């Protein structure tokens, strides 16, 4: 059951989200989410971090002596790269700024992350040696991450449609906070407690996003939403 839950959570669900976008003839926001993650992480941030980790003696020294600082910088860089990519993709390529488009964008962003960062590597390298509870936790972690990506996409959507980049900075801070908090817990407690922390944080982010959307959805917009 652990293997089935993992496959459904990490591979099948993202595919179903894509098929739903196709069915609704609204695939552009989903594809933009995929592109935003792929460019910001797979093509830029991750290769850059790998290069710095390999070539920079300062980075290597700080990793050993100041792990909290490195964790903070990694968390902040994830927020900056991904949320800026979201903003650029929405600002210049998304035609309508509706809630549905924000959700589809987030599902594309989170879905391709689930498949490329977790799904494919685990299936290819570790699928048959991982314990069922590890597969369950990996699946839950990705479900939480996809939910968070949807919320962050809604924050950025509001930033774009109202022409207020400050709202994008809220998404950066939320993103960095979640990454840092889960990383901190992972370094000091058990994997189970890390999952509990992520579930709590994702629930909080969803609630914050819901309240923020309710406050901002009817405000004057700078760009069209028809």
Helices and strands as residue ranges (DSSP letters): H 2-7, I 8-12, H 13-23, H 27-37, I 38-45, H 46-55, H 57-65, H 67-93, H 99-113, I 114-119, H 120-125, H 132-162, H 166-188, H 191-216
